[in-house]
Amino acid sequence: MEIKEISAEGLQKEFHIFVAYSDIEKKIDEKLEEIAGKVKFPGFRAGHVPVKLVRQKYGKGATTEVLEEVLQSGAREVLEKKGLKAALPPKVDIVSFDAGKGLEYTIKAEVLPEVPQVDFASITLEKPVYAVSEADVDEGITNIIRSRKKFTPAAPSHKARKGDLVIMDFKGSVDGVLFEGGTAENFEIEIGSGQLIAGFEDQLIGAKEGDSLTVKATFPKAYLKKELADKPAEFAVMVKSVSVAEDVKVDDEFAKSLGFEGLDDLKKKVRQHIEEDFGGMTRSLLKKRLFDVLDEKVKFRVPQGMLDGEFEEIWQKLQQAKARGDASLQRPDAELRDEYIRICERRVRLGILLSEVGHRAEVKVSQEEMRKAIFKQAMMFPGQERKVFEFYQKHPEQAEALRGPLFEDKVVDFVLSKVKMKEKSVTKEELTGALEEQQQEGHVHDENCGHHHEHDHVHDENCNHDHEEAKPKKKAAAKKKTDKE
């Protein structure tokens, strides 16, 4: 193989390759001998067919197969010899192939940039620290009680209070016209649960079994159905029954009924769970801050092909979200394009950086970690766990798609273990507020929007914007449990 570099502009490389015909002929002969050992010809025993006959029948196919193998292996070999890694599959074009002369072809490849070493010890991140209180534990236990709450029918004269369960029929209208999905029968709602649009549940307080009343409420500005967003509505409500919650005594017996050794054990486990939740919030903030620092600290040119691919995928989703009426996207396309090209460039650069850091640190995703990831996926589909496991067994390439996020998490943990941490005590409100602010800026955790390439390129989950349909915090009163929107 003769290699000649004919072009080198930035990360774009082009090579001219010549392979002597004798080398190709040798591979063709080996391929034909392999075929001869398997095929059957009339009048010949299996494995004893003359190569001449095999060549007459299979020569053209064998030549085509060998050429494909030579082109594929040649592209890999050229990049390896030059110490380069392709950002995307190289483009291979045959210039000429003549029996007796040889094969000439070109390889065009956009390669990964050289990634500078980063002194992580020189980075200092402020780490928010929140100490879980007894009040948090009590609130956690209260939530458990609420999730296991039992109700008993109240007397017909009982007036509904906060915490009571009301079963009702209702019909909703806007400007006097019933709207789709605004009618329900035997709809259950716990007053104060916050499931219905603001103001609806409060107007049920004081209602008794058999009462008819009119509830007035306004849909949220960001409501899923644009035709109802920010519209005042009236609901004709018929209260069918009111039930009251049974009192629960929080003691050892209650804890044992939940499978714990006693109340102290329950409190301990609740505290651990809350600490894990706040630990996850802290890690999310640290990851965002780390990425912000790395984005400023580490600069290198990113492959245009990777940038284009990343942008096109996000751009399609943006256009879909814009067509659905996402208020944050109602801007000129040129403005959006400039903004998201910058976002995508950050994503690609951080992905390449994390990949290289992980490679240098020999970060690996074990089979056990992969099994746990698949198990976690299966648990998301109760009753269909077996089908999920079978799917990943039959489609190993889909299982490999889970490797990218695992790899990213391990690399991020590795980097966070190297940087300096400056702890700062914060309140619960400050911690959750910082996280909400981060999300409002458009930084979300969407594993499905990043590209995972051969070299373990991982996505920057903190610099992608979430543009799914805006989901209101509270369900609309006009939505039946079985209503399909």
Secondary structure by P-SEA (a helix, b strand, c coil): cccccccccccbbbbbbbbbaaaaaaaaaaaaaaaaacccccccccccccaaaaaaacaaaaaaaaaaaaaaaaaaaaaaaaccccccbbbbbbccccccbbbbbbbbbbccccccccccccbbbbbbbbbbcaaaaaaaaaaaaaaacccccccccccccccbbbbbccccccccccccccccccccccccccccccccccccccccccbbbbbbbbccccccccccccccccccccccbbbbbccccccaaaaaaaccccaaaaaaaaaaaaaaaaaaaaaaaaaaaaaaaaaacbbbbccaaaaaaaaaaaaaaaaaaaaaccccccccaaaaaaaaaaaaaaaaaaaaaaaaaaaaacccccaaaaaaaaaaaaaacccaaaaaaaaaaacaaaaaaaaaaaaaaaaaaaaaaccccbbbbbcaaaaaaaaaaaaaacccccccccccccccccccccccccccccccccccccccccccc
